[in-house]
Structures are given as structure tokens and as C-alpha cells.
């Protein structure tokens, strides 16, 4: 008790709710908008003072965005599930002769978009398998066809893992692949394929996928072209907490470089909770349980505090459910993704969330958490704001 009293006296403005005196210097840093060291990031993972962790993450978020929370009216489309890579955590990939395999032509992709299109959709998010037989021309042709058919739709597509695959089949450098896709109409890149950067983990969960250094290089190249990207991290399987923070640290370093050299880089960091059904990794581990709500919230909070140069931390409702996503708005989250329409990758591995959410449902989710919803596009241009009303106050 004496230690706590001394800490409170040293930091009177921020100690009202502190129960872990070891966090006192971190609280001071966050209140001043200063950067945490790696050791301090690990303290956030280790502390039992969850009240302080939540408040610090919320403070960092408030410093950046006030009470505003962003979402996008979007569509998700996987143009093929055929993939040769063999990641052990994946339940989505299929071999081309399997009955459950699909593989759309560029014309069929456009038709799928037309079938699912709703007024107001601004973002088309596409990431898919590494198809062993598609020619390089298929990909820019698909993007170009979508832009011609839907000129108001922003195409966010191709993870860094897919870009490396396209580099191999086209025999072009990854920078040139990005440049040609951008010329065809590619607006932004999703953050998939990052998984966990640590070699120990990567060898076990994604040994045939793009290496960590190449993933970072490809995103740097996209940033050099003025393209803004996202970054993900797959957690809750065999990684350690140190490996989670190492992953974030490498992203923070790249973001520093991209902002300094190109004026911008990553829009958002998106932790992806491991889904334990239908994949060999879970089977080999004997794992059937999902990540806990506490692990999800702690991970989001640490990300928000540690990744001080990332504009947004995203609570991906597909992975953690809409209810916990709503709670996460108190834990540093400033973006809850989009309406999506249909999602297959996470659901193939056991995600129990709906396949889509309505725009009005997302607005209510944010408003009833005491926040202000902001509709954005893929570039984070603000399209509409939905202030709280007497009706939403009454609903609380």
C-alpha cells in the first residue's frame, strides 16, 4: 500500500484508478503521448490491472479520434478457394478437384459483385487462394473489369502473400506487380498473410507462404506508390506474447519509415483471433476452444497503446463477434470494419458470427456504446457522421 501511495503522489493526475504501481511510468508516457519501449509493452501484457489497461487504450484512442468510430459499407468476395500453399491454420483452401472448390473467371467475379451489390457500397475487399494455374493477366484483367463495371467501387485486394505469388507467375518484381495492378484500378491492399512474423511460428503455421521480411517489403513498396494498406496478426495458436509484441514492433518500425519517406503507410492494424475448427493446426494441438474475450480485449488494448503511429486499431467483428466488438470500443478500437455481405475464410474455420451486418446495425452498435459512428470509404475519407440522438440515448 505504501508503494501505491508513493506512486499516486508522484503522478496525482493519473493514479485515481491505478492498482498496479509498476504501470505508473507507462501511464505518464501515454498521457504525454510518448512511445513505449518493448519492455513496457510486455508489462501491458503481464499486468493484472485490466482497468488501467482499458483506460490507457481508450485514452490513446481518444487522443487520436475522440469518440468517433469508423466503419465502411463493404462487400467481401473470395474469387477462388483453390490454393497450393497449405497453411496449417487454414480451413478455407481447397484442391482444384474437390467438390467444394470454386474458381471465378473475371466475368464471373463481376457477376458475383453485381449479384451482391447494395446501394452505398464503396469498398470491395478481395483476398483468395494462391491458384496454381491462373496466368498473370487474369489479375489486372479482373481489377480492370471491376473498375469499368463499377466505377464508384474501390477495389481493396491481394494480400502481400498473393502479391509475391503474382510476382512468381509473372516473373516481375513485386514493385512492378503492384504498379501494374494499381494502373488497372487497385485502390488499396488488405493486411492478410502476415500471420506471426517470428520464424519459429511461421515455419509451423505457414512455411510455404511469403516470409516476414518479404511481407514487410511488399507493404513498403505499396506505400511508396501512394497506396495505403492494412496489417494483420493471427493470434491465439502457438505464438508467445513476446512474439505478438515482436510482430507489432516490426510493424511500428515500418510505419515510421513509410510515414517519413512516403507521407503515409498503414491505415489500420487488425488482430485476427485464431478459429480452431476444420484445420490441421488445431487438430494437431488438440485445440477446440476459441480465444477468450479477455485475451481478445487485452490484445486490442496493447496494440492501441504500443502502435502509436497507426491511425486505427480494428475490432474485426467476424472473428470476435459483434457483442465483444462493441465492448472493444472501450479498449482502444476505432474501426469495426464493414458490412461485408458474405465472408467465407473465417467461417470455414468455425467463426460463429453472422455472414454480414447491415449498415444500420453497425450504426446502432457504435451509438449504443456511447460513440459516434463515422461512415468511411477504403481511403478513410469520411462520408457521413451519425450523432447520438434521444432515441439512441433511450435505448441505452
C-alpha positions in Angstrom: 0.0 0.0 0.0 2.9 2.3 0.8 4.3 1.8 -2.8 1.0 2.7 -4.3 0.6 5.8 -2.2 4.1 7.0 -3.3 3.3 6.4 -6.9 0.0 8.2 -6.6 1.8 11.2 -5.0 4.3 11.3 -7.9 1.6 11.1 -10.6 -1.5 12.6 -9.0 -3.3 13.3 -12.3 -3.4 9.7 -13.4 -3.3 7.5 -10.4 -7.0 7.6 -9.4 -7.7 4.2 -11.0 -4.2 2.6 -10.8 -3.9 -0.6 -8.9 -0.5 -1.8 -10.4 2.2 0.7 -9.4 4.6 -0.8 -12.0 2.4 0.9 -14.6 2.8 4.4 -13.2 5.6 5.4 -15.7 3.6 3.9 -18.6 0.6 5.9 -17.6 2.6 9.1 -17.6 4.0 8.3 -21.0 0.6 7.6 -22.5 -0.9 10.7 -21.0 2.0 12.6 -22.6 1.6 10.9 -26.0 5.0 9.3 -25.8 6.2 6.0 -27.2 6.6 2.8 -25.1 9.6 0.5 -25.2 9.4 -3.2 -25.9 9.8 -4.0 -22.2 6.9 -1.6 -21.3 4.8 -3.3 -24.0 5.4 -6.6 -22.3 4.3 -5.0 -18.9 1.0 -4.3 -20.5 0.6 -8.0 -21.5 1.7 -9.1 -18.0 -0.3 -6.7 -15.8 -3.4 -7.8 -13.9 -4.6 -4.2 -13.7 -7.0 -4.6 -16.6 -8.9 -1.4 -15.6 -5.8 0.7 -16.2 -5.0 -1.2 -19.4 -8.5 -0.4 -20.7 -8.3 3.2 -19.7 -4.9 3.7 -21.2 -6.0 2.2 -24.5 -9.1 4.3 -24.5 -7.1 7.4 -23.7 -4.7 6.7 -26.7 -7.8 6.3 -28.9 -9.4 9.4 -27.6 -6.2 11.4 -28.3 -6.4 10.3 -31.9 -10.2 10.2 -32.7 -12.2 11.5 -29.7 -15.4 9.4 -29.5 -15.5 8.7 -33.3 -15.6 5.1 -34.5 -15.3 4.2 -38.2 -17.0 1.6 -40.4 -17.4 1.0 -44.1 -20.2 -0.2 -46.3 -18.3 -3.0 -47.9 -18.5 -6.3 -49.8 -16.2 -9.3 -49.3 -15.5 -11.6 -52.2 -13.2 -14.6 -52.5 -12.7 -15.2 -56.2 -11.2 -18.7 -55.6 -10.6 -21.0 -52.7 -8.1 -23.1 -54.7 -4.7 -22.8 -53.1 -1.5 -24.8 -53.1 0.2 -23.2 -50.1 -1.0 -25.5 -47.3 -1.1 -23.2 -44.3 -1.9 -25.4 -41.2 -4.3 -22.9 -39.7 -6.5 -22.6 -42.8 -9.8 -24.4 -43.3 -10.7 -22.3 -46.4 -8.3 -23.7 -49.1 -9.3 -26.4 -51.4 -7.6 -28.5 -54.2 -9.0 -27.8 -57.6 -10.6 -31.3 -57.9 -12.6 -31.0 -54.7 -16.3 -30.6 -54.9 -16.2 -27.6 -52.6 -13.7 -25.7 -54.8 -14.7 -22.6 -56.8 -12.8 -20.5 -59.3 -14.4 -17.5 -60.9 -13.4 -16.0 -64.2 -13.1 -12.2 -64.4 -16.5 -12.1 -65.9 -18.0 -14.2 -63.1 -16.3 -12.0 -60.5 -18.1 -9.0 -61.9 -21.3 -11.0 -61.9 -20.9 -12.0 -58.3 -20.4 -8.3 -57.4 -23.5 -7.4 -59.3 -25.5 -10.1 -57.5 -24.5 -8.9 -54.1 -24.3 -5.2 -54.7 -26.3 -2.9 -52.5 -26.7 0.9 -52.8 -24.0 2.8 -50.9 -21.3 0.1 -51.0 -17.9 1.8 -51.6 -15.3 -0.9 -50.8 -14.8 -4.3 -52.4 -12.4 -6.4 -50.4 -10.9 -9.4 -52.2 -8.4 -12.0 -50.9 -8.3 -15.6 -52.0 -6.2 -18.6 -52.5 -2.9 -19.0 -54.4 -4.2 -20.5 -57.6 -1.7 -22.8 -59.3 -2.8 -22.3 -62.8 -4.1 -18.7 -63.4 -2.0 -16.7 -65.7 -0.7 -13.3 -64.6 -3.0 -11.4 -67.0 -6.1 -12.8 -65.1 -5.5 -10.5 -62.2 -5.1 -7.0 -63.8 -7.9 -8.0 -66.2 -10.2 -8.8 -63.2 -9.4 -5.5 -61.5 -9.8 -3.5 -64.7 -13.2 -5.2 -65.4 -14.5 -4.4 -62.0 -13.5 -0.7 -62.2 -15.2 -0.4 -65.6 -18.4 -2.1 -64.4 -18.4 -0.4 -61.0 -16.5 2.9 -61.3 -17.6 4.1 -57.8 -16.3 0.9 -56.1 -12.9 1.0 -54.5 -11.1 -2.3 -55.0 -9.0 -3.4 -52.0 -7.4 -6.7 -53.0 -4.4 -9.0 -52.9 -2.5 -9.6 -49.7 1.3 -9.4 -49.7 1.3 -13.2 -49.9 -0.8 -13.0 -53.1 1.5 -10.3 -54.5 4.5 -12.5 -54.0 2.7 -15.3 -55.8 1.8 -13.0 -58.7 5.5 -12.0 -58.8 6.5 -15.6 -59.3 4.0 -16.4 -62.0 4.5 -13.1 -63.9 8.3 -13.2 -63.4 8.0 -9.5 -62.5 9.4 -7.8 -59.3 6.8 -7.3 -56.7 7.0 -3.5 -57.1 6.2 -3.8 -60.8 3.3 -6.2 -60.0 1.9 -3.6 -57.6 2.4 -0.8 -60.1 0.5 -2.6 -62.9 -2.3 -3.6 -60.6 -2.6 0.0 -59.4 -2.7 1.2 -63.0 -5.6 -1.3 -63.6 -7.5 0.2 -60.7 -6.3 -1.3 -57.5 -7.0 1.2 -54.7 -5.6 -0.4 -51.5 -4.2 -3.6 -50.1 -5.6 -5.7 -47.2 -3.3 -6.8 -44.4 -3.6 -10.6 -44.7 -0.7 -13.1 -44.9 1.2 -11.5 -42.0 0.2 -14.3 -39.5 3.0 -14.1 -37.0 6.4 -12.8 -38.2 8.5 -14.9 -35.8 10.3 -17.6 -37.8 9.7 -20.3 -35.2 5.9 -19.9 -35.6 5.9 -19.2 -39.3 7.7 -22.5 -40.0 4.9 -24.3 -38.3 1.8 -22.4 -39.5 2.7 -21.0 -42.9 6.1 -22.4 -44.0 5.3 -22.0 -47.8 3.8 -18.5 -47.5 5.6 -15.2 -48.0 8.4 -14.7 -45.4 8.1 -11.9 -42.9 10.8 -9.8 -44.4 9.2 -10.0 -47.9 5.7 -9.2 -46.5 7.1 -6.0 -44.9 9.0 -5.2 -48.1 5.9 -5.5 -50.3 3.9 -3.2 -48.0 6.7 -0.7 -48.1 6.6 -0.8 -51.9 2.9 -0.3 -51.9 3.4 2.7 -49.6 6.0 4.1 -52.0 3.3 4.1 -54.7 1.0 6.1 -52.5 -1.1 3.0 -51.8 -2.4 2.7 -48.2 -2.6 -0.8 -46.7 -3.6 -2.6 -43.5 -1.7 -5.0 -41.3 -2.9 -8.1 -39.5 -1.7 -10.6 -36.9 -3.1 -14.1 -36.3 -3.0 -14.8 -32.6 -4.3 -17.4 -30.2 -2.5 -20.6 -31.5 1.2 -21.4 -30.7 2.7 -17.9 -30.5 4.1 -16.4 -27.3 3.2 -13.0 -26.0 6.7 -11.8 -26.8 6.2 -13.0 -30.4 3.0 -11.0 -30.6 4.7 -7.9 -29.4 7.7 -8.5 -31.8 5.2 -8.6 -34.6 3.8 -5.2 -33.6 7.3 -3.8 -33.1 8.2 -4.7 -36.7 5.1 -3.1 -38.0 5.7 0.1 -35.9 9.2 0.3 -37.3 7.9 0.0 -40.9 5.2 2.6 -40.3 7.8 5.1 -39.0 9.8 4.6 -42.3 6.8 4.8 -44.6 5.4 7.9 -42.9 8.9 9.6 -43.1 9.6 8.6 -46.7 6.2 8.5 -48.3 3.9 10.5 -46.1 1.8 7.5 -45.1 1.6 3.8 -44.9 -0.7 1.6 -42.8 -4.3 2.7 -42.2 -5.1 0.0 -39.5 -3.8 -2.9 -37.5 -6.2 -5.8 -37.3 -5.7 -8.6 -34.8 -7.3 -11.8 -36.1 -8.3 -14.4 -33.5 -7.5 -18.0 -34.4 -10.5 -20.1 -35.3 -10.0 -23.7 -34.1 -12.2 -25.8 -36.3 -11.5 -27.7 -39.6 -7.8 -27.0 -39.8 -4.7 -29.2 -39.1 -3.1 -26.9 -36.7 -6.0 -27.1 -34.3 -6.2 -30.8 -34.8 -2.5 -31.3 -34.1 -2.8 -29.2 -31.0 -6.0 -30.9 -29.8 -7.4 -27.4 -29.7 -11.2 -26.8 -29.9 -11.6 -23.7 -27.8 -11.7 -20.2 -29.2 -9.7 -17.2 -27.8 -11.2 -15.8 -24.7 -12.8 -12.4 -24.6 -10.2 -11.2 -22.1 -7.4 -12.3 -24.5 -9.1 -10.5 -27.4 -9.6 -7.3 -25.4 -6.1 -7.3 -23.9 -4.6 -7.8 -27.3 -6.5 -4.9 -28.8 -5.6 -2.6 -25.9 -1.9 -3.5 -26.1 -1.9 -2.8 -29.9 -3.6 0.6 -29.5 -1.1 1.7 -26.8 2.0 0.2 -28.5 1.3 1.1 -32.1 1.3 4.8 -31.5 1.9 5.6 -35.2 -1.1 3.6 -36.5 -4.2 5.7 -37.1 -6.6 2.8 -36.3 -6.9 -0.4 -34.4 -9.7 -2.5 -35.9 -12.0 -4.8 -34.0 -12.9 -7.4 -36.6 -16.4 -8.5 -35.7 -16.2 -11.6 -37.9 -13.6 -13.1 -35.7 -14.6 -12.0 -32.2 -18.4 -11.4 -32.7 -20.4 -8.2 -32.7 -21.0 -8.2 -29.0 -17.4 -8.3 -28.0 -16.5 -5.8 -30.8 -19.0 -3.4 -29.2 -17.2 -3.8 -25.8 -13.8 -3.3 -27.6 -14.8 0.3 -28.3 -13.7 1.0 -24.7 -10.4 -0.9 -25.3 -8.8 1.3 -27.9 -10.7 0.2 -31.1 -11.6 3.0 -33.5 -12.7 0.9 -36.5 -15.1 -2.1 -36.7 -14.6 -3.0 -40.4 -17.6 -3.2 -42.6 -20.9 -4.7 -43.6 -19.1 -7.4 -45.7 -22.2 -9.1 -47.2 -20.6 -12.6 -47.3 -17.4 -13.9 -45.6 -16.0 -17.4 -46.1 -12.4 -17.7 -44.8 -13.1 -17.3 -41.1 -16.4 -19.1 -41.2 -14.8 -22.1 -42.8 -12.6 -22.4 -39.6 -15.6 -22.1 -37.3 -16.4 -18.4 -36.8 -19.9 -18.2 -35.3 -20.6 -14.6 -36.3 -23.2 -13.7 -39.0 -22.1 -13.6 -42.6 -22.9 -9.9 -42.8 -24.2 -6.9 -40.8 -26.4 -4.2 -42.0 -25.3 -0.6 -42.1 -28.0 0.4 -39.6 -26.9 -2.5 -37.4 -23.3 -1.1 -37.3 -24.5 2.4 -36.6 -26.6 1.1 -33.6 -23.7 -1.0 -32.3 -21.5 2.1 -32.2 -24.1 4.5 -30.9 -25.2 2.2 -28.1 -21.6 2.0 -26.9 -21.7 5.8 -26.4 -19.7 6.6 -29.5 -20.2 8.5 -32.7 -20.4 6.3 -35.9 -18.5 7.6 -39.0 -19.1 6.0 -42.3 -15.8 5.9 -44.3 -14.5 4.6 -47.6 -11.4 2.5 -48.3 -9.2 5.6 -48.1 -10.8 6.6 -44.8 -12.5 9.6 -46.3 -15.4 10.4 -44.0 -18.7 10.1 -45.9 -21.3 10.6 -43.1 -21.5 11.0 -39.4 -24.3 9.7 -37.2 -24.5 11.7 -33.9 -26.3 10.1 -31.0 -30.0 11.1 -30.8 -32.6 11.0 -27.9 -33.7 7.6 -29.4 -30.3 6.1 -29.0 -29.8 7.6 -25.6 -33.1 6.0 -24.5 -32.0 2.6 -26.0 -29.1 2.6 -23.5 
